[in-house]
Amino acid sequence: MPAVFSPLLSDKERNKLRHFQPPHGLGKQFVSRRSLLDELFEVNHIRTIYHMFIALLILFILSTFVVDFIDEGRLVLDFDLLVYAFGQFPLVVCTWICMFLSALLVPYTLFHLWSQNQCASSGHSTTYRLLFGSVFLLYQALGLGYLPTYVVVTNNFPPASLAPSSTGPGPVVPQVSQYLYFLFAPTLIYRDKYPRNPVIRWGYVATKLLQVLGCLFYAYYIFVRLCIPQFRSISLQQFDLRGMVLCVFNSILPGVLILFLGFFAFLHCWLNAFAEMLRFADRMFYKDWWNSTSFANYYRTWNVVVHDWLYYYVYRDILFMSRKRFRTAAMLLVFTVSAVVHEYILAICFGFFYPVLFCLFMCFGMMFNFILHDQRKGPIWNIIMWTALFLGQGVIICLYSKEWYARLYCPPSFFEFLKPLSWSCQRNLSLEV
């Protein structure tokens, strides 16, 4: 219901608001606006594409039922993969509660103490900054870095369970309620106040959460029908160039479907559901990344939430400290931070370290960022962008899946945790999968 956000706008006004840029130096400005897909789904032609994906899900379900009925002589309704993926849920909840309470108490307390020392004494401001900054970094490393890694590895979690000194009155400490709202709000940029909607549309929330659940079942059937049968047999074969090429191209279709599902489930449905429950009015979590003719634009529009954090808290700070002399170094650091965080998340989910995504980010991602830059226009560059994206998804699905099965067939020792096993592990073809 657009009226909840603002009066109906013309197409020109909506386009201007979607590409709104704040004045220089003011940082990100939050305004009331809807998510792009919510607007596009009001067009029947676009909504038909959504219906096509639903029809494809129905066909996946029917094909699974038919194959199970032919093989077993009955309908098999067990969802063992989903049950395994979300196993040990109580321990996951306990770990999340501990991490949330630490994120609520530790940073806020440190910032409160730092602000008091800033107001009381300016002679040792640098010392206090270093002290509180070091304590905060130690908390980040132990509380948010080591703790989840330790819990995941020791309990064998399944994949899805996982400026210059002020001369004024001093910094203003936000209220606890403001900080608590920020922890749940679908943004990484802190503000004391955000644009809010007047009411909560609980029907909209229920729809988005049901769509998230539907995406989980969609991903389940993709893995059951397209991934598991393929990689059970491929993982028994010798890993050579021919096998690598066939594996990558056979993994493109499931990889692309998983890409679309991940985008739709998290960046659209999940974030919009939380935004609606919190009456958070700025719903620009992504832009029209599918129209990108350059990877530079794709990186800016795919995930606006993370891009804003990297731009305002990493890239701009480096330019400020270097007086705008090291733009390339700032861009390289942004790529490195993004690649490390993405690889860390995958390592936590899978329970092993295999830096495929990191290498794709730092090698091909960096290269395409300069080759397919913003001056590339026209449909051909959009085709090239999609082709490279499809190939990348095939590489990711292929290599991580082979490594997963290799660690099942050839259990690693402690010292082999950081060593890829899919390049050397072979299993006798006579053994039962």
C-alpha positions in Angstrom: 0.0 0.0 0.0 1.9 3.1 -1.2 -0.2 5.4 0.9 1.5 4.2 4.0 4.8 5.6 2.8 3.8 8.8 1.1 1.3 10.2 -1.4 1.5 8.7 -4.8 4.3 10.1 -6.8 4.8 10.5 -10.6 7.2 8.3 -12.4 9.6 11.2 -12.7 9.5 11.9 -9.0 9.9 8.2 -8.1 13.0 8.0 -10.4 14.5 11.1 -8.8 13.9 9.8 -5.3 15.4 6.4 -6.2 18.6 8.0 -7.4 18.6 10.5 -4.6 22.2 11.6 -3.6 22.8 13.6 -0.4 24.7 16.8 -0.4 28.4 16.4 -0.2 29.7 15.9 3.3 26.4 15.0 4.9 26.7 11.3 4.6 23.8 9.0 3.8 20.4 10.6 4.0 17.5 8.3 4.8 14.2 9.1 3.1 10.9 7.3 2.9 10.8 5.0 -0.2 9.7 1.6 -1.2 11.8 -1.3 -2.4 12.2 -1.5 -6.1 10.6 -5.0 -6.5 7.5 -3.9 -4.6 7.0 -1.2 -7.3 7.9 -3.5 -10.2 5.5 -6.3 -9.0 2.7 -3.8 -9.6 3.4 -4.2 -13.3 1.7 -7.3 -14.7 4.5 -8.0 -17.1 7.1 -8.1 -14.3 4.8 -10.1 -11.9 4.5 -12.8 -14.6 8.2 -13.5 -14.2 7.5 -14.1 -10.5 4.7 -16.5 -11.5 7.2 -18.3 -13.7 9.5 -19.0 -10.8 6.6 -20.3 -8.8 5.6 -22.6 -11.6 9.2 -23.9 -11.8 9.1 -24.6 -8.0 5.9 -26.6 -8.6 7.6 -28.6 -11.3 10.6 -29.3 -9.0 8.2 -30.6 -6.3 6.3 -32.8 -8.8 9.4 -34.2 -10.3 10.8 -35.1 -6.8 7.5 -36.8 -5.9 7.4 -38.7 -9.2 11.0 -39.9 -9.0 10.5 -41.0 -5.3 7.3 -42.8 -6.2 9.0 -44.7 -9.1 12.1 -45.6 -7.0 10.5 -46.3 -3.7 6.9 -47.2 -4.7 5.5 -44.6 -2.4 5.6 -40.9 -1.7 8.7 -39.9 0.3 7.9 -36.7 2.3 11.0 -36.5 4.5 13.0 -33.3 4.3 16.2 -34.7 5.7 18.4 -32.1 4.0 16.4 -29.2 5.6 16.4 -31.0 9.0 20.2 -31.4 8.8 20.9 -27.9 7.6 19.0 -26.3 10.5 20.2 -28.8 13.1 21.2 -27.9 16.7 18.8 -25.0 16.6 18.7 -24.4 20.5 22.5 -24.1 20.6 22.3 -21.6 17.7 19.7 -19.5 19.6 21.8 -19.5 22.7 24.9 -18.4 20.8 23.0 -15.7 19.0 21.6 -14.4 22.3 25.1 -14.2 23.8 26.4 -12.4 20.8 23.5 -10.0 20.7 23.8 -9.1 24.4 27.5 -8.5 24.0 26.8 -6.3 20.9 24.3 -4.4 23.0 26.3 -3.9 26.1 30.0 -3.8 25.2 30.1 -1.2 22.3 27.6 1.1 24.0 29.5 1.0 27.3 32.8 1.7 25.7 31.4 4.6 23.7 29.7 6.0 26.8 33.0 5.9 28.8 35.0 7.3 25.9 32.6 10.3 25.6 32.8 11.0 29.3 36.6 11.1 29.1 36.4 13.3 26.0 34.3 15.8 27.9 36.4 15.6 31.2 39.9 15.9 29.7 41.3 16.9 26.4 45.0 16.4 27.3 44.9 12.7 27.0 42.2 12.3 24.3 44.6 10.5 22.0 45.5 8.0 24.7 41.9 7.4 25.6 41.0 6.9 21.9 43.8 4.3 21.5 42.7 2.5 24.8 39.0 2.3 24.0 39.7 1.6 20.3 42.0 -1.3 21.3 39.4 -2.7 23.7 36.7 -2.5 21.1 38.9 -4.2 18.4 39.7 -7.0 21.0 36.0 -7.4 21.6 35.3 -7.6 17.9 38.0 -10.3 17.4 37.0 -12.4 20.4 33.3 -11.8 20.8 32.2 -11.6 17.2 35.1 -13.4 15.5 36.5 -16.2 17.7 33.3 -17.1 19.6 31.1 -18.1 16.6 34.0 -19.9 15.0 34.7 -21.9 18.1 31.1 -22.9 18.6 30.7 -23.9 15.0 33.9 -26.0 14.8 33.6 -27.7 18.2 29.9 -28.6 17.7 30.1 -29.4 14.0 27.3 -27.1 13.0 25.4 -27.7 9.8 25.6 -25.0 7.0 22.4 -23.0 7.6 22.9 -22.7 11.4 25.6 -20.6 11.0 38.1 12.7 13.3 40.0 15.8 14.9 39.5 16.4 18.6 36.3 18.3 19.4 36.6 21.7 21.2 32.9 21.8 21.8 30.8 20.2 24.6 31.8 16.7 23.5 30.1 13.9 21.7 26.5 13.2 22.3 25.8 9.7 23.6 22.7 8.1 22.0 20.0 6.7 24.2 19.9 3.0 24.8 16.6 2.8 23.0 18.1 4.4 19.9 21.1 2.1 19.9 18.8 -0.9 20.4 16.6 0.1 17.4 19.7 0.5 15.3 20.8 -3.1 16.1 17.5 -4.5 14.7 17.0 -1.9 11.9 17.9 -3.1 8.4 20.9 -0.7 8.0 24.5 -0.5 9.0 24.6 3.3 9.1 23.7 4.7 12.6 21.3 7.7 13.0 19.6 8.9 16.1 16.3 9.0 14.1 15.2 7.3 10.9 12.1 8.0 8.8 9.3 5.9 10.2 5.9 4.7 8.8 2.8 5.4 10.8 1.5 1.8 10.9 2.6 -1.8 10.6 1.1 -3.8 7.8 1.1 -7.3 9.4 -0.3 -8.9 6.3 2.7 -7.6 4.4 5.0 -9.0 7.1 3.4 -12.4 6.9 3.6 -12.4 3.1 7.4 -11.7 3.2 8.1 -14.3 5.8 6.1 -16.9 3.9 8.1 -16.0 0.8 11.3 -16.5 2.8 10.0 -20.0 3.8 9.1 -20.7 0.2 12.7 -19.7 -0.9 14.1 -22.2 1.6 12.0 -25.0 0.1 12.9 -23.8 -3.4 16.7 -24.1 -2.5 16.0 -27.5 -0.9 14.6 -28.9 -4.2 17.4 -27.3 -6.2 20.0 -29.1 -4.2 18.1 -32.4 -4.1 17.3 -32.4 -7.9 20.3 -30.6 -9.4 23.3 -30.7 -7.0 23.4 -33.8 -4.8 23.0 -36.4 -7.6 25.6 -34.7 -9.7 28.3 -34.2 -7.0 27.8 -37.6 -5.4 29.1 -39.1 -8.6 31.6 -36.3 -9.6 33.3 -36.4 -6.2 34.2 -40.1 -6.8 36.0 -39.2 -10.1 39.5 -37.9 -10.6 39.6 -34.1 -10.4 41.2 -33.1 -13.7 40.7 -30.2 -16.2 37.9 -32.1 -18.1 36.1 -32.8 -14.9 36.5 -29.2 -13.7 35.1 -27.7 -16.9 32.1 -30.1 -17.0 31.5 -29.5 -13.3 31.5 -25.7 -13.7 29.1 -25.7 -16.6 26.7 -28.2 -15.0 26.7 -26.0 -11.9 25.7 -22.8 -13.6 21.9 -23.4 -13.6 21.7 -24.3 -9.8 24.2 -21.5 -9.0 22.1 -18.9 -10.8 18.9 -20.1 -9.2 20.5 -20.0 -5.7 21.8 -16.4 -6.5 18.3 -15.2 -7.4 16.8 -17.0 -4.3 19.4 -15.5 -2.0 18.8 -12.0 -3.3 15.0 -12.3 -3.2 14.8 -14.1 0.2 17.3 -11.9 2.1 17.7 -8.5 0.4 14.0 -8.2 -0.5 11.8 -10.4 1.7 13.7 -10.6 5.0 14.9 -7.0 5.2 11.4 -5.7 4.2 9.8 -7.9 6.8 12.0 -6.5 9.6 11.7 -3.0 8.2 7.9 -3.2 8.3 7.8 -4.5 11.8 10.1 -1.7 12.9 8.2 0.9 10.7 11.6 1.6 9.0 10.6 3.6 6.0 13.7 3.7 3.8 13.5 0.4 1.9 16.3 0.9 -0.7 18.2 -2.2 0.2 19.2 -2.7 -3.4 18.9 -0.9 -6.7 18.4 -2.2 -10.3 21.6 -4.2 -10.3 20.2 -6.5 -13.1 20.5 -3.6 -15.5 24.1 -3.0 -14.8 26.5 -2.6 -17.8 29.6 -2.6 -15.5 30.7 -4.5 -12.5 31.5 -1.2 -10.8 27.8 -0.4 -10.9 26.8 -3.9 -10.0 28.9 -3.8 -6.8 27.2 -0.5 -5.8 23.6 -1.6 -6.5 23.5 -5.4 -5.6 23.6 -4.8 -1.8 23.1 -1.2 -0.9 23.1 -1.9 2.9 26.7 -3.3 2.9 27.9 -0.9 0.1 26.8 2.1 2.2 28.8 0.8 5.2 31.9 0.2 3.1 31.6 3.5 1.3 31.0 5.8 4.3 33.0 4.0 7.0 36.0 2.6 5.0 36.4 4.2 1.6 35.6 7.8 2.6 37.6 7.6 5.9 40.7 6.5 4.0 40.3 9.3 1.5 39.8 11.8 4.4 42.9 10.6 6.2 45.0 10.5 3.0 43.6 13.8 1.8 42.2 12.1 -1.3 45.6 10.9 -2.5 45.1 7.1 -2.4 41.8 6.3 -4.2 43.1 3.1 -5.6 44.4 1.9 -2.2 41.1 2.8 -0.7 39.2 0.8 -3.3 41.6 -2.2 -2.8 41.0 -2.1 0.9 37.2 -2.1 0.4 37.5 -5.1 -1.9 39.7 -6.9 0.7 37.4 -6.2 3.6 34.4 -7.4 1.6 36.2 -10.5 0.4 37.5 -11.4 3.9 34.0 -11.0 5.5 32.3 -13.1 2.7 34.9 -15.8 3.0 34.6 -15.8 6.8 30.8 -16.3 6.6 31.2 -19.2 4.2 33.9 -20.8 6.4 31.6 -20.6 9.4 28.7 -22.1 7.4 30.6 -24.9 5.8 33.1 -25.7 8.7 36.2 -25.5 6.5 38.3 -22.8 4.9 38.5 -22.9 1.1 39.1 -19.4 -0.3 37.3 -19.7 -3.6 35.1 -16.6 -3.1 38.0 -14.6 -1.8 40.1 -15.4 -4.9 37.2 -14.5 -7.2 36.7 -11.2 -5.3 40.3 -10.2 -5.3 41.3 -11.5 -8.8 38.4 -11.5 -11.2 36.2 -9.1 -9.3 39.0 -6.5 -9.0 39.9 -7.0 -12.7 36.3 -6.7 -13.9 35.8 -3.6 -11.8 38.4 -1.8 -13.9 37.7 -3.4 -17.3 33.9 -3.2 -17.1 33.8 0.3 -15.6 31.0 2.9 -15.6 31.9 4.2 -19.1 30.8 0.9 -20.6 27.2 1.4 -21.9 24.9 -0.5 -24.1 23.2 -3.9 -24.1 26.4 -5.9 -25.0 28.0 -4.9 -21.7 25.0 -6.0 -19.7 25.2 -9.4 -21.5 28.9 -9.7 -20.7 28.2 -8.8 -17.0 25.5 -11.5 -16.8 27.8 -14.1 -18.5 30.6 -13.5 -16.1 28.2 -13.6 -13.2 26.8 -16.9 -14.3 30.3 -18.4 -14.7 31.2 -17.2 -11.3 28.2 -18.9 -9.7 29.1 -22.1 -11.5 32.6 -22.0 -10.1 31.4 -21.3 -6.6 28.8 -24.1 -6.6 31.2 -26.6 -8.2 34.3 -26.1 -6.0 32.5 -25.7 -2.7 30.4 -28.8 -3.4 33.3 -30.9 -4.4 35.2 -29.8 -1.3 32.2 -30.6 0.9 32.0 -34.2 -0.4 35.8 -34.6 -0.3 35.7 -33.9 3.4 33.0 -36.5 3.9 34.9 -39.1 2.0 38.4 -38.2 3.3 37.9 -36.8 6.8 40.7 -34.2 7.5 43.0 -34.1 10.4 43.4 -30.9 12.5 46.3 -29.7 10.3 44.3 -30.3 7.1 41.6 -27.9 8.1 43.1 -25.1 5.9 44.1 -27.5 3.1 41.7 -28.2 0.2 41.1 -31.9 0.0 39.0 -32.0 -3.3 42.2 -31.9 -5.3 43.7 -35.0 -3.8 40.8 -37.0 -2.3 39.7 -40.0 -4.3 37.4 -42.8 -3.3 37.0 -46.3 -4.6 34.2 -46.4 -7.1 33.0 -49.7 -5.7 32.2 -48.1 -2.3 28.6 -47.1 -1.7 27.9 -43.4 -1.7 
